[in-house]
Amino acid sequence: MIIDWLPAALRNRFDQLDYIAEDNPLAAADQDDEIERQVNMLQDHPKMGRPGRVKGTRELVISGTPFVLVYRLKGQQRIEVLRLLHGSQLWPPAARR
């Protein structure tokens, strides 16, 4: 399966990790490694995330981090990563509830 990080998800990832890196660059690097490791597991287990709060999505709690990955399956060959959220963020936005 191909994992495709959409632009909004990449922005979320870099913004979140840049914020952490301001105080602790090693922690940011460790969390990025953990995000990458768990996202790569989706290639073999695409439904390992729970059903998402937005129809048609799934959510993977990235253990060992404060992050939740929002993704959707596109056919049998592709996973689209929609967002990488901090667990304290309000999701979905009010307009999508």
C-alpha positions as CSV (number, residue, x, y, z in Angstrom):
1,M,0.0,0.0,0.0
2,I,1.1,3.5,-0.8
3,I,1.0,6.1,2.0
4,D,0.2,9.5,0.7
5,W,0.6,12.5,3.2
6,L,-1.7,15.2,2.0
7,P,-0.3,18.8,2.3
8,A,-2.4,19.7,5.4
9,A,-1.1,16.6,7.2
10,L,2.5,17.4,6.3
11,R,2.0,21.0,7.6
12,N,0.5,19.6,10.8
13,R,3.4,17.2,11.2
14,F,6.1,19.8,10.6
15,D,4.4,22.5,12.7
16,Q,3.9,20.1,15.7
17,L,7.4,18.8,15.6
18,D,9.0,22.2,15.1
19,Y,7.1,23.4,18.2
20,I,8.5,20.5,20.2
21,A,12.0,21.0,18.8
22,E,12.1,24.6,20.1
23,D,12.6,23.1,23.6
24,N,13.8,19.6,22.9
25,P,15.2,18.7,19.5
26,L,15.9,15.1,20.5
27,A,12.3,14.6,21.7
28,A,11.0,16.0,18.4
29,A,13.2,13.6,16.4
30,D,12.2,10.6,18.6
31,Q,8.5,11.5,18.1
32,D,8.9,11.9,14.4
33,D,10.6,8.4,14.2
34,E,7.7,6.9,16.2
35,I,5.1,8.6,13.9
36,E,6.9,7.2,10.9
37,R,7.2,3.7,12.4
38,Q,3.5,3.5,13.3
39,V,2.3,5.0,10.0
40,N,4.4,2.5,8.1
41,M,2.6,-0.3,10.0
42,L,-0.5,0.8,8.2
43,Q,0.9,-0.6,5.0
44,D,0.3,-4.1,6.3
45,H,-2.6,-3.3,8.7
46,P,-4.6,-0.5,7.1
47,K,-7.6,-0.9,9.4
48,M,-5.6,-0.9,12.7
49,G,-6.9,2.6,13.4
50,R,-10.3,3.0,15.0
51,P,-13.2,4.2,12.9
52,G,-12.9,8.0,12.6
53,R,-15.2,10.7,13.9
54,V,-15.6,12.0,10.3
55,K,-17.4,9.5,8.0
56,G,-15.0,7.6,5.8
57,T,-12.0,8.2,8.0
58,R,-10.0,6.2,10.5
59,E,-7.9,7.5,13.4
60,L,-4.6,6.0,14.6
61,V,-3.5,7.0,18.1
62,I,0.3,7.2,17.8
63,S,1.3,5.5,21.0
64,G,4.2,7.1,22.9
65,T,3.2,10.5,21.5
66,P,0.4,13.0,22.0
67,F,-0.7,12.6,18.4
68,V,-3.7,11.2,16.5
69,L,-3.3,10.4,12.8
70,V,-6.5,10.9,10.7
71,Y,-6.5,8.9,7.5
72,R,-8.7,7.3,4.9
73,L,-8.4,4.2,2.7
74,K,-8.5,4.9,-1.1
75,G,-9.2,1.5,-2.7
76,Q,-6.9,-1.4,-2.0
77,Q,-3.6,0.4,-2.8
78,R,-3.6,3.8,-1.1
79,I,-3.8,5.4,2.3
80,E,-4.3,9.1,2.4
81,V,-3.1,10.8,5.6
82,L,-5.4,13.7,6.1
83,R,-4.2,15.3,9.4
84,L,-1.8,14.8,12.3
85,L,-3.5,16.2,15.4
86,H,-2.4,16.8,18.9
87,G,-4.7,14.8,21.1
88,S,-6.0,17.9,22.8
89,Q,-7.2,19.5,19.5
90,L,-10.9,19.7,18.8
91,W,-11.7,17.3,16.0
92,P,-13.6,17.4,13.8
93,P,-14.0,21.1,13.2
94,A,-17.5,22.3,14.1
95,A,-18.6,22.5,10.5
96,R,-18.0,18.8,10.0
97,R,-19.7,17.4,13.1
